[in-house]
Amino acid sequence: MHALAMDLPKTVEVSTAQNHDHVPNPEKWVNEHGDYLYSYALMRVRNGELAEEIVQDTFLAALKACHNFSGQSSERTWLVGILKHKIVDHFRRVSRERPVADFEMSSSDDDLFQKSGEWIEHWTQEGAPKEWANDPSQLVEQAEFWEIFNRCLAQLPARLAEAFKLREIDGLSSEEICQVLNVSPNNLWVMLHRARSLLRRSLEVNWIAFQTRSETTARGG
């Protein structure tokens, strides 16, 4: 990660140096949590400079809110919570500037879904996901799977990825996401549906390719 140049205000250092059990220690934040927060932000916003800026804003907001830290969670969990709010604020600002049509997919992606009839927007027979040979509960324990998952997630169109992350990573409600992304509930449903569909298809291709390479390596091929 790029070094986060951050000079803590002396007044904050003094106020947080009091002898309280649950007072966070800002002097250690960059060294102990900077890389983790940066990686988290980078996965969300896909831009190194922007991720660094958001982490800086997170630290500054945390400095101002030190008195609110209750100690019921770890400092990292508390900082991540602030970071999530900063990321949501970023998406909200971007969504005001970006047309709703940006989430539209190419015509080839539309082939995945029914275009009319009772099952409109559901899978076509050809586009439906295949059954995985692996037990999903075992996949989530494999570091390789999550590496491929993050790679596939990064390949989604930005607008779809935003909706997916706000829902599945940040846990926002549909109403909240609609407000953040400035979309209608129907548009959000389509965005999430297509994001999950494309993500699953990408995972099928990339995970199978990884397994094939692993099996070939294991056989000495």
C-alpha positions in Angstrom: 0.0 0.0 0.0 1.1 3.6 -0.5 2.3 5.1 2.7 -0.6 7.1 4.3 0.9 10.4 5.2 -1.1 11.4 8.2 0.0 13.8 11.0 -2.3 13.5 14.0 -3.4 16.7 15.5 -1.6 17.2 18.9 -4.9 18.0 20.6 -6.2 14.7 19.6 -3.1 12.8 20.7 -3.4 14.4 24.1 -7.1 13.8 24.5 -6.8 10.1 23.5 -3.8 9.5 25.8 -5.9 9.6 28.9 -6.0 6.4 30.9 -9.3 4.9 29.8 -9.9 1.2 29.1 -11.7 1.8 25.8 -9.9 4.8 24.3 -8.5 3.9 20.9 -4.9 4.7 20.0 -4.8 6.7 16.8 -1.0 6.6 16.7 -1.1 2.9 15.8 -3.9 3.0 13.3 -1.8 3.4 10.2 0.7 0.7 11.0 -1.8 -1.8 12.5 -4.9 -1.2 10.2 -3.8 0.9 7.2 -3.1 -2.0 4.8 -6.3 -3.9 5.7 -8.4 -0.8 5.3 -6.7 0.1 2.0 -7.2 -3.4 0.6 -10.9 -3.3 1.6 -11.4 0.1 0.1 -9.5 -0.9 -3.1 -11.7 -3.9 -3.6 -14.7 -1.7 -3.3 -13.8 1.3 -5.5 -11.2 -0.2 -7.9 -8.9 2.8 -7.8 -5.7 3.0 -5.7 -5.7 6.8 -5.3 -9.4 6.9 -4.5 -9.0 4.0 -2.0 -6.2 5.8 -0.2 -8.2 9.0 -0.1 -11.2 7.2 1.5 -8.9 5.6 4.1 -7.5 9.0 4.9 -11.1 10.3 5.3 -11.9 7.3 7.5 -9.0 8.0 9.9 -9.9 11.7 10.1 -13.5 10.8 10.9 -12.4 8.3 13.5 -10.2 10.9 15.1 -13.2 13.2 15.6 -15.3 10.3 16.9 -12.8 8.8 19.3 -15.1 9.7 22.2 -17.8 7.5 20.7 -15.7 4.3 20.8 -17.3 2.1 23.5 -14.8 -0.8 23.3 -17.7 -3.3 22.5 -15.8 -4.2 19.3 -12.2 -4.2 18.2 -10.7 -1.0 16.9 -10.4 -2.5 13.5 -14.1 -3.5 13.4 -14.9 0.1 14.5 -12.7 1.6 11.8 -14.1 -0.7 9.1 -17.6 0.5 10.1 -16.6 4.1 9.5 -14.9 3.1 6.2 -18.1 1.4 5.0 -20.0 4.7 5.5 -17.3 6.6 3.6 -17.6 4.1 0.7 -21.4 4.4 0.7 -21.0 8.2 0.6 -18.7 7.9 -2.4 -21.2 5.7 -4.3 -23.9 8.1 -3.5 -21.9 11.0 -4.9 -21.0 9.1 -8.0 -24.6 7.9 -8.6 -25.8 11.5 -8.8 -23.4 12.1 -11.7 -23.8 8.8 -13.5 -26.9 8.0 -15.7 -29.0 5.1 -14.6 -28.4 3.5 -18.0 -24.8 2.7 -17.0 -26.0 -0.6 -15.5 -27.3 -1.8 -18.8 -25.7 -4.9 -20.1 -24.6 -5.9 -23.6 -26.9 -7.8 -25.9 -24.9 -11.0 -25.3 -25.7 -10.8 -21.6 -29.4 -10.5 -22.3 -29.2 -14.0 -23.8 -28.9 -15.3 -20.2 -32.5 -14.3 -19.5 -36.0 -14.8 -20.7 -37.3 -11.7 -22.6 -41.0 -12.3 -22.4 -43.7 -14.5 -21.0 -44.4 -15.7 -17.5 -40.7 -16.2 -16.6 -39.4 -12.9 -18.0 -36.0 -12.0 -16.6 -35.4 -15.6 -15.4 -32.7 -17.9 -16.8 -32.9 -19.2 -20.3 -32.2 -22.9 -20.6 -28.8 -22.3 -22.2 -27.9 -19.6 -19.7 -28.9 -21.3 -16.5 -26.0 -22.1 -14.1 -24.7 -25.6 -13.9 -24.5 -27.7 -10.8 -21.1 -27.4 -9.1 -19.2 -30.6 -8.3 -17.9 -29.0 -5.1 -19.7 -28.6 -1.8 -20.1 -24.8 -1.4 -19.5 -25.0 2.3 -16.0 -26.4 1.5 -15.3 -23.8 -1.2 -15.7 -20.9 1.2 -12.9 -22.3 3.4 -10.4 -22.2 0.5 -8.2 -19.2 0.1 -7.9 -19.9 -3.7 -11.6 -19.7 -4.1 -11.8 -16.3 -2.5 -8.9 -15.1 -4.7 -10.8 -16.1 -7.8 -14.1 -14.7 -6.4 -12.5 -11.3 -5.9 -11.0 -11.5 -9.4 -14.4 -12.3 -10.9 -16.1 -9.6 -8.8 -13.6 -7.0 -10.2 -14.6 -8.0 -13.7 -18.3 -7.1 -13.2 -19.5 -3.8 -14.8 -18.9 -1.1 -12.1 -22.5 -0.3 -11.6 -23.5 -4.0 -11.0 -20.5 -4.5 -8.8 -21.5 -1.5 -6.6 -25.1 -2.9 -6.2 -23.8 -6.4 -5.4 -21.3 -5.2 -2.8 -23.7 -2.8 -1.1 -26.2 -5.7 -0.7 -24.0 -8.7 0.0 -20.9 -7.2 1.7 -22.3 -4.1 3.4 -25.8 -5.6 4.1 -27.8 -2.6 3.0 -31.5 -3.0 2.4 -33.0 -2.7 -1.0 -34.5 0.7 -0.1 -31.1 2.0 1.1 -29.3 0.8 -2.0 -31.9 2.5 -4.2 -31.3 5.7 -2.4 -27.5 5.3 -2.6 -27.4 4.4 -6.3 -30.4 6.6 -7.3 -32.3 3.7 -9.0 -35.8 2.4 -8.8 -36.6 -0.9 -7.0 -37.2 -2.6 -10.4 -33.8 -1.5 -11.7 -32.1 -2.6 -8.6 -33.7 -6.1 -8.9 -32.4 -6.4 -12.4 -29.0 -5.2 -11.4 -28.6 -7.6 -8.5 -30.0 -10.5 -10.6 -27.6 -9.9 -13.4 -24.7 -9.3 -11.1 -25.2 -12.6 -9.3 -25.8 -14.4 -12.7 -22.6 -13.0 -14.3 -20.6 -13.6 -11.2 -21.7 -17.2 -11.0 -21.0 -17.8 -14.6 -17.5 -16.2 -14.2 -16.8 -18.4 -11.2 -17.9 -21.5 -13.0 -15.4 -20.8 -15.8 -12.5 -19.6 -13.6 -12.8 -22.0 -10.8 -13.0 -25.0 -13.2 -10.0 -23.7 -15.0 -8.1 -23.4 -11.6 -9.1 -26.9 -10.6 -7.9 -28.3 -14.0 -4.6 -26.6 -13.6 -4.2 -27.9 -10.1 -5.0 -31.4 -11.1 -2.6 -31.2 -14.0 0.1 -30.0 -11.7 -0.6 -32.7 -9.1 -0.2 -35.3 -11.9 3.1 -33.8 -12.8 1.8 -32.6 -16.2 
